[in-house]
Amino acid sequence: MPDDDERPERQINIHFAPEDMAGHYANFANVSHSDYEFTVTFARVDHEVEDDEIPGVVVTRVNLSPKFMRELLDAMEDNYSKWLTREGIKNLPEFPGPDEPKDR
């Protein structure tokens, strides 16, 4: 059996149905786990309601193995770090804001 270095790189080819391309908006998530898997439930809730109960609707639920959960967390931390860096660069004093001329 060849070493990992000798194996050809594999490419994942994922297809979406056109109606799924837009994804689903969520502004709330709940994470739970059992001995065998993690479950991430994404929902859309109405924070404007003043009642004791906040109405919401589940938009999707994803079950993950512990190994895949770790990989997802690593990917999310990496992407969040890159996003923070990009946002920090945008907010530097020498970066013109939206209302400032660019020829400063």
Secondary structure, DSSP 4 states (H G I P E B T S, - for coil): ---TTTSPPP-------GGGTT----SEEEEEE-SS-EEEEEEEE-TT--SSSPPEEEEEEEEE-HHHHHHHHHHHHHHHHHHHHHHHHHTSTTS--TTS-TT-
